[in-house]
Amino acid sequence: QVQLVESGGGLVQPGGPLRLSCLASGIVFRVYSMGWYRQVPGKQRELVATITGGGSTSCADSVKGRFTISRDNAKNTVYLQMNGLKPEDTAIYYCNAGFVRSIYWGQGTQVTVSS
């Protein structure tokens, strides 16, 4: 059974940092491309950042220079380091795993940026 379990969400003040983690099980983690997406009510889910099995990364323009995605294949975990958080970063953040036609999602973790 495939599971993606996110953690690390919460309430943070504007300008503050937060690190999200996603622990994967039931997949050969090292071959999967991993990603972070986010969604606010009434809007489409949007891509935040991705990292391939080989470690190549990409991220949305809106978070470039502030967010960093990384992975630890030994721990089956992908991370999203978020710095300089803004109120518009408030959303539910979802972990995603993809390989060929297999795509899996986590249950999401809430990130709220507010003073």
RARAPE-V674241 format. One record per pair of residues at least 24 apart in sequence whose C-alpha atoms are under 8 Angstrom apart, sorted by the first residue. I is the first residue (numbers start at 1). J is the second residue. Records with the same first field share a line. If there is no record, write none. Layout:
BEGIN
I=J ; J
END
This chain:
BEGIN
1=25 ; 26
2=26 ; 27 ; 104
3=106
4=95 ; 96 ; 104 ; 105 ; 106 ; 107
5=95 ; 106 ; 107 ; 108
6=94 ; 95 ; 106 ; 107 ; 108 ; 109
7=109
8=109
9=109 ; 110 ; 111 ; 112
10=109 ; 110 ; 111 ; 112
11=111 ; 112 ; 113 ; 114
12=85 ; 111 ; 112 ; 113 ; 114 ; 115
13=85 ; 113 ; 114 ; 115
14=84 ; 85 ; 86 ; 87 ; 113 ; 114 ; 115
15=83 ; 84 ; 85 ; 86
16=83 ; 84 ; 85
17=81 ; 82 ; 83 ; 84 ; 85
18=81 ; 82 ; 83
19=79 ; 80 ; 81 ; 82
20=79 ; 80 ; 81 ; 82
21=77 ; 78 ; 79 ; 80
22=77 ; 78 ; 79 ; 95
23=75 ; 76 ; 77 ; 78
24=76 ; 77
25=76
29=53 ; 73 ; 76
30=73 ; 76
31=99
32=97 ; 98 ; 99
33=97 ; 98 ; 99
34=78 ; 95 ; 96 ; 97 ; 98
35=95 ; 96 ; 97
36=80 ; 93 ; 94 ; 95 ; 96
37=93 ; 94 ; 95 ; 96
38=91 ; 92 ; 93 ; 94
39=91 ; 92 ; 93
40=90 ; 91 ; 92
85=113
86=113
87=112 ; 113 ; 114
88=113
89=113
END
